[in-house]
């Protein structure tokens, strides 16, 4: 699924600011950096995953162009918006069992924290195929759905 994601993102990844919510091992953010993203913010609160992100970055010799937020995604989105951060690409992949996280994050990004998104930003969610997401969350509108096996990628853009 990562290969599919980055094939779709290829035209927009160069010099992009990438937000990797629920970063896990950091694989998606690291892939974004390797494909030319100018910066990545990894958001992850689980201690084993935080360790994995740091280890993976160190192992690959990636010393700059990234930042790690060790808070929950909702708190981090609010904090990043308050700091005036702006992202071209936002990727989220909450644990499939945390279905309520999708609505919380999308509600925030499509509402009070929409300033976090560049004008032509794309927000992508990986989710279980049997757990469909809404077509719209506030100002965020889905424009593409890709399904592969049990997983799906939903692509959203903001309409201002």
C-alpha positions in Angstrom: 0.0 0.0 0.0 2.9 2.3 0.7 4.2 1.9 -2.9 0.7 2.8 -4.2 0.5 5.8 -1.9 3.9 7.2 -3.0 3.2 6.5 -6.7 0.1 8.7 -6.4 2.0 11.4 -4.4 5.1 11.4 -6.7 4.2 14.7 -8.5 3.7 16.6 -5.2 6.3 15.1 -2.8 9.4 17.2 -3.9 9.9 20.0 -1.4 6.7 19.2 0.4 6.1 19.6 4.1 4.8 16.1 5.2 2.8 15.4 8.4 2.9 11.7 9.4 0.1 11.2 12.0 0.1 7.9 13.9 3.6 7.4 12.5 4.3 3.9 13.9 7.8 3.0 12.7 8.1 6.2 10.7 8.2 4.3 7.4 5.9 6.7 5.5 7.6 9.8 6.7 11.0 8.3 6.0 9.8 7.4 2.5 8.7 11.0 2.0 12.1 12.3 3.0 13.8 9.8 0.7 11.6 11.0 -2.2 12.5 14.7 -1.7 10.1 16.0 0.9 11.7 19.1 2.5 10.5 18.2 6.0 8.5 15.6 8.0 6.8 15.8 11.3 6.3 12.4 12.8 3.5 12.2 15.4 3.5 9.2 17.6 2.8 8.7 21.3 3.5 4.9 21.8 6.9 4.5 23.4 7.9 1.4 21.4 7.0 3.2 18.1 8.9 6.4 19.2 12.0 4.2 19.8 11.5 2.6 16.4 11.3 5.9 14.6 14.4 7.2 16.3 16.3 3.9 15.6 15.2 3.9 11.9 16.2 7.5 11.4 19.6 6.9 13.0 20.2 3.7 11.1 19.5 5.5 7.9 21.7 8.4 8.8 18.8 10.9 8.5 19.8 13.7 10.8 17.8 16.7 9.5 14.6 17.6 7.9 12.4 15.9 10.5 10.8 16.5 13.9 9.2 14.1 16.3 6.0 15.0 18.3 5.5 12.5 21.1 1.9 13.4 21.9 -1.4 12.2 20.6 -2.5 13.2 17.1 -5.3 15.5 18.2 -3.2 17.4 20.7 -0.3 17.6 18.1 -2.6 18.9 15.4 -3.8 21.7 17.7 -0.2 22.5 18.8 1.2 22.5 15.3 -1.6 24.8 14.1 -1.0 27.2 17.0 2.7 27.2 16.0 1.7 28.4 12.5 2.9 25.2 10.8 1.6 24.5 7.3 1.7 21.1 5.5 1.3 20.1 1.9 0.7 16.4 2.6 -0.9 14.9 5.7 -1.0 11.1 6.1 -2.9 9.3 8.9 -3.0 5.7 9.7 -4.6 5.2 13.1 -4.9 1.7 14.5 -7.9 0.2 12.7 -9.6 -0.4 16.1 -9.4 3.4 16.8 -12.2 4.3 14.3 -13.2 7.4 16.3 -9.7 8.9 15.7 -10.5 9.4 12.0 -13.5 11.6 12.8 -11.6 13.6 15.4 -8.6 14.3 13.2 -10.6 15.0 10.1 -13.0 17.2 12.0 -10.0 19.2 13.3 -8.2 19.4 9.9 -11.5 20.3 8.1 -12.5 22.8 10.8 -10.8 24.8 13.4 -7.3 23.7 12.4 -7.6 24.0 8.6 -4.9 26.6 8.8 -2.5 23.7 9.2 -3.1 22.8 5.5 -1.6 24.6 2.5 -4.1 25.8 -0.1 -3.5 22.7 -2.3 -2.8 20.3 0.5 -3.8 16.6 0.3 -4.9 14.6 3.3 -4.7 10.9 3.0 -6.1 8.3 5.3 -5.3 4.6 5.3 -8.2 2.6 6.7 -9.8 -0.8 6.6 -11.9 -1.4 3.6 -14.8 -2.5 5.7 -14.6 0.8 7.7 -15.6 3.4 5.1 -14.9 7.1 5.8 -17.2 10.0 5.1 -17.1 11.8 1.8 -16.6 15.1 3.6 -15.4 16.4 7.0 -16.0 20.1 7.3 -14.0 21.7 4.5 -12.3 18.4 3.6 -13.8 16.7 0.6 -12.8 13.2 -0.6 -11.7 13.2 -4.2 -10.2 9.7 -4.6 -10.6 6.2 -3.0 -8.1 3.4 -3.7 -8.7 -0.1 -2.5 -6.2 -2.9 -2.3 -6.9 -6.1 -0.4 -8.4 -5.2 3.0 -6.9 -1.7 3.0 -8.1 1.5 1.5 -6.6 5.0 0.9 -9.0 7.9 1.0 -7.6 11.2 -0.5 -9.1 14.5 0.6 -8.5 18.2 -0.3 -9.7 21.3 1.3 -12.3 23.6 -0.2 -11.9 27.1 1.1 
